[in-house]
Amino acid sequence: MFVDYRRRMLSGAVVFVFCCLGLGASTDSNPPESQPQKMLVVPKGGNGAPITGFVTTTNGAPKEMTSAVVIWDDEALTVLFECEDSQIVAMHPARDDKEMWRDDCVEVFLDPDHSHNPMSRWFHVLVSASGGVSDEQGPVAEWLSNGAVVSGNAGFDARGVTTKVERTPKGWSAKIRMPWKDIGAKPKASDVWGFNLNRTDHPAEDYLCYSPTRGAFHNINQWGHLVFADADGTMGGVTPEQLALQLKQKHDGVEKSARTIGGVTYDAVDPGEPFTPAPVPPQDWRPPEPSPAERAAGLMAYVTSDPGDYRPDRVPRPAEHASTLASFLTPDEYTPAWFGVRGLDDVQGLTVRVDTSDAPVSVDVRYMHFWPQRTGWKSRQWYITPELLLPCRDGKMQVPMKRGLLEERSFDLKTGVTAAFWLTLNAKADARAGTYNAVVYIQSKDRGDLALPLRIEILPFKLQRPADRSWALYCDPYRWIGMSDAQVMGDLRDFARHGMTGLIEIGLGRADLSGLKEGKASFDATSYRRLAHMAAEAGLPGPHIIKSWDAGAVRDVVAPGVNLERGDWPRAVKEGVAAVARAAVEATRGLPPWYYYGVDEPSSENTFAIQDYQSWHAGGAKTYATVRDIHFIEKTSAYISAPCFVSGLICDEKKSREAREACAKTGAEFWWYGTGSYVNPFPQESYLYHNRYGAGLLFWKSGAKAQATWAFCRPQEDAFNDFDGSHANAREPKEPGMVYPWFLKADDWSTYQGAIPTIAWEALREGVDDYAYLYTLTRTIAEARRHTDQAICKKADAAEAVLNALVEAVPWANCMNEPAFKTPRMQVVRRAVANEIVKLRAALAD
């Protein structure tokens, strides 16, 4: 760790503290670039301390300049903002307007206890270019499903706060004076508070910070430090350099502490009880005897039934010993193969290459990276699992370091240690059917090659995919704010390659409520139109799920002061929300379909959610609701177009039938969710089983119209550290998401190189393809039944009987729970289905 100080002494001091607060898994003596934790020293009285150099949330350059001055005295804290602005957006002057953030605005955040904890007391004032003022205080009152803060106590009113907004030759300015009595705390010289200054610049959609938040403005652990100094700039004899060191020591020793977990040293982990290893089942079997070729190579090859079975210390079972590999796929299909090697001796510079010179197939070679992960959202236990699928070639491997950065290292393997490899095969779209022979070579610098013959069968048909079924993905679109169109399109194409068809939690646009008292509303759906067109180009036709829109904005126009959280809404509010819904529907006519998503997993007592959905439905919008409380859907069945049941409510034949029939009665679409990156009660990151079964055979057995997956990629603090997330998400500090970001600069989405895939992400595609095999057989059966030859019709009946028996034989299970059967069972079903398709296609061709 190191501290770098840069000081600019005008009427105050600005100090940048580089404390290596960035934090991740690394054993390198030269860690990646650290992230700045800014510190502002403000003398009491006088002209205060100036700030320039506002940056984007990801530490990028702003599109228009912002500066500020911070002043404090015995009565108040004052902040003066100067904003260059070529196109001022100012439409929401009413106090506490919930839509005020849509204006150009500036914000002040204060953390008086310097806790970096969203559940502590904090203070927030927002002032818009229209002169509007909004305020709130902590602790957090509402969270998004991704763990981001929605709001603190929004009912809080700091009535002593005064503001002044003026136009300037280059834009606009704002003065915010905040009395200590409204803030609820009063500093003395040498006190240090957490704080940040922020600006939202529309329509440039630039989100700027004094201290970059690496996410939402409420990301309290990324705020800077506000140091209150005496009038002469001193701090009780402590210099800025000494104070910076004290802050670093406090962060390291009190707020967080470095730990070694599972052999990985993390710069910081969440405070609390020690992290301890979960119990590990004994490996009480004898390994197989290596072959002469394996002895010469110093490696033993073996294949587990599920790639999640590999561990660094895994002992191969005799039945897992592998001398050949085999795979089958259709033209244009992607499919995986995997194997592991156990070191019989120390080997260096391990390389895997696949010779497919005689096969119309490409192969992407990656290794499975083992690392420690929490066993639950807040667990203090950990286990070692393979998860990341990282590039390796020419004796080198990419290794995760910190905050999305990778480092290339020599791929060395010790005696008795396992390395596991993932091969993604892709057959060319015009590949001819047949069996092809390839060879997988495992090589090291100083030993002989170990060769594994790979038999690849390309089937004589193409997979068909149902147009009336959807695989929707919680896509975490907030990441795209700092990314280029090309980077966003890369994500969208990745979604499509993995079988996804729709996006969840994207934005719809902006409502104009200026005519709402006359019953009129208009809607600007430019943002939805743009993203929906990009998604369609990438191969994602929708429907998409919109999350969400604030009914409080309507309330503030037509019924100020009414509490929407309790009791019946005034008629004017319901009609106002319905007017917005009608305007949104009209503004998106002709675009890919969308559904309105209100409250996540609402209870049956949530009157806000019930009336919100009722109003959007009345306005002609389709609606989507995640259902964990079955009584909620009983109350709202007339208003919900697509109830999306948690997997526990549909995971047996009786429950699934009841959900399907209940939807049929009201004309609703039957959706369900439960695949992705859940850990309750069993971590889905561990095995191929969960997402393959959920997105494929369980989806098919349920008879649902759509299946939703949560979630794609949502880093909390350091994406490569599963043990440091409590400040970002106190409820669920474990890292969520099925993939991990790869950056060229730490935490900088503008340098995003794409998603690092995982076993869970690839498993999702396997499930979608299982469904496609089943669907292709049903379409082939239907085609055969239309044939005039009765013998072919009988073959169709026989194929349908086989299909039904195969599906029925697969157990019902909840894909959130531990595996209910062995993963290869799904591959057996796929192979049998493929055989039936081949037989029917041959009969039709005769």
Sequence and secondary structure as in RCSB ss.txt:
>XXXX:A:sequence
MFVDYRRRMLSGAVVFVFCCLGLGASTDSNPPESQPQKMLVVPKGGNGAPITGFVTTTNGAPKEMTSAVVIWDDE
ALTVLFECEDSQIVAMHPARDDKEMWRDDCVEVFLDPDHSHNPMSRWFHVLVSASGGVSDEQGPVAEWLSNGAVV
SGNAGFDARGVTTKVERTPKGWSAKIRMPWKDIGAKPKASDVWGFNLNRTDHPAEDYLCYSPTRGAFHNINQWGH
LVFADADGTMGGVTPEQLALQLKQKHDGVEKSARTIGGVTYDAVDPGEPFTPAPVPPQDWRPPEPSPAERAAGLM
AYVTSDPGDYRPDRVPRPAEHASTLASFLTPDEYTPAWFGVRGLDDVQGLTVRVDTSDAPVSVDVRYMHFWPQRT
GWKSRQWYITPELLLPCRDGKMQVPMKRGLLEERSFDLKTGVTAAFWLTLNAKADARAGTYNAVVYIQSKDRGDL
ALPLRIEILPFKLQRPADRSWALYCDPYRWIGMSDAQVMGDLRDFARHGMTGLIEIGLGRADLSGLKEGKASFDA
TSYRRLAHMAAEAGLPGPHIIKSWDAGAVRDVVAPGVNLERGDWPRAVKEGVAAVARAAVEATRGLPPWYYYGVD
EPSSENTFAIQDYQSWHAGGAKTYATVRDIHFIEKTSAYISAPCFVSGLICDEKKSREAREACAKTGAEFWWYGT
GSYVNPFPQESYLYHNRYGAGLLFWKSGAKAQATWAFCRPQEDAFNDFDGSHANAREPKEPGMVYPWFLKADDWS
TYQGAIPTIAWEALREGVDDYAYLYTLTRTIAEARRHTDQAICKKADAAEAVLNALVEAVPWANCMNEPAFKTPR
MQVVRRAVANEIVKLRAALAD
>XXXX:A:secstr
      EEESSSEEEEE   TT  B   SS      EEEEEEEBSTT EEE   EETTS   SS EEEEEEE SS
EEEEEEEEE SS      STT TTGGGS EEEEEEETT    TTS  EEEEEETTS EEEEEEEEEEE TTS EE
EEETT   TT EEEEEEETTEEEEEEEEEHHHHT    TT EEEEEEEEEETTTTEEEESS  SS TT GGG EE
EEEE TTS BTTB HHHHHHHHHHHIIIII EEEEETTEEEEEE SSS  EE       S      HHHHHHTEE
EE  SSGGG  TT    GGGB S EEEEE TT EEEEEEEEEESS B S EEEEE TTSSEEEEEEEEEEEEEES
SSS SEEEEEEEEEEEEETTEEEEE STT EEEEE  B TT EEEEEEEEEE TT  SEEEEEEEEEE SSS  E
EEEEEEEE SS     TT EEEEE  GGGGGGS HHHHHHHHHHHHHTT  EEEEE   EEE TTGGGT  EEE 
HHHHHHHHHHHHHT    EEEE   HHHHHHHHSTT  TTSS   HHHHHHHHHHHHHHHHHTTTS  EEEE SS
S  TT HHHHHHHHHHHHTT  EEEEESSHHHHHHHTTT SEEEEEGGGTSSHHHHHHHHHHHHHHT   EEEEE
ES  SSS TTS SHHHHHIIIIIHHHHT SEEEEE SB   SSTT TT  TTT SS  S  BSSEEEESSTT GG
GEEEEE BHHHHHHHHHHHHHHHHHHHHHHHHHHHTSS HHHHHHHHHHHHHHHHHHHHS    TTSS SS THH
HHHHHHHHHHHHHHHHHHHH 
